[in-house]
Structures are given as C-alpha cells and as structure tokens.
C-alpha cells in the first residue's frame, strides 16, 4: 500500500487526485491528524502539496514534525516521492533551503529530465503550480531535472529510494476548473504524460519491495 501525505491545512491540494492515479493508496491528512501515521503495511509514501510554505514552521508546527518524519523515511529507506511542497520539505528536512520566488506559476511548462526510471515515458511538458522553490539541495540529494527558471526542478537521494518533483503529476484537465488563475499558454495537456510519474513510482515501489523480499 502507498501512503499519501495530504498536507492541505484547509482542504484541497489534490491528495485525492494522487490516490486516484495510484492502484493501492490511502491518504492521511498530516496537518490535522494526531502525529505521524503508522508505517505498518506501507510500501511507499507520496508527500503531497500544501497551501503553506516549509518556512511557515512558527505558524504551522506540524511542518517541524513532518520534517522529522521525512528524515525517518530517508533513513529507513522507505520508497518516497515528494510532489511540490513534498519536493521542498524533503530537501529542507535534509538541510536544504526553500524560498518564495515571488512569482506564482500556474501553467504547463517544459522541463529537461535526466535518464531516471521515475521519468520513463514522461514527456517534458508538465503542470506547475507554485511560487516557492528549492535554492539549496538537502544533504544526499542530487538534481535529476531542471527547468529554464529552476535549477532544482526534481531531485533524488543518492543512497535511499527517495525522489522529488516540483511539478504536479496528478494535475489534469479533470480538475483545471477548480484552480483560479490557471494560464492557458502555448502548451497543451495533450502534450503531457505527467501522470506517468505516479505510475512509474508505483512500479519502483513494487520492484524495491520484491528485491527486499528476495
């Protein structure tokens, strides 16, 4: 089973869409539940988006708790995928830096992907919905994708099965109307296969579990 950390403080932020695209998943609303979720029966974890920033710890004490939980995932080698806020908190939890860029982006954008199994069949055009950016990588993290405005667009851990992406692979036309400010530019969802990221992660989780059982 894949555990999806829903980081929405007041609702929304697509955790349900992540679950929709994963074959065996359940969501846990981290900000509003009591403590860390159990990892019993959990084969992998997806850390979802949020309307707050990782630097909002004084007002959002759950962020400090989730950073500790994230470090546990990395240390125990739990297959993990961070999305948007999840990308940021993974790097921040490992000593990286995240800031508000001052520019809100809600559109399809092109990325340059490295040869990584997470990106198998993923076309360069992906949906972005964010203003915060990683400006310094967490310890052990390395870049596996970049955009023209963003050096650290996706990362992975060198030793643990941990990946993170700034884009939202779960964002598709089925929910576009729910997000004010989405910009229709010269790219189309017909050019995007971003949801393959989630399928690829599920495959990686299964493969890692099989290897661990051998």
Buried (B, 14 or more C-beta within 10 A) or exposed (E): EBBBBBBBBEEBBBBBBBBBBBEEBBBBBBBEEEEBBEBEEBBBBBBBBBBBBBBEBEEBEBBEBBBEBBBEBBEEBBBBBBBBBBBBBBBBBBEBBBBEBEEEBBBBBEBEBEEBEBBBEBBBBBBBBBEBBBBEBBEBBEBBBBBEEBEBBBBBBEEBBBBBBBBBBBBBEEBEEEEEEBEEEEBEBEEBBBBBBBBBBBBBBBEBEEEEEE
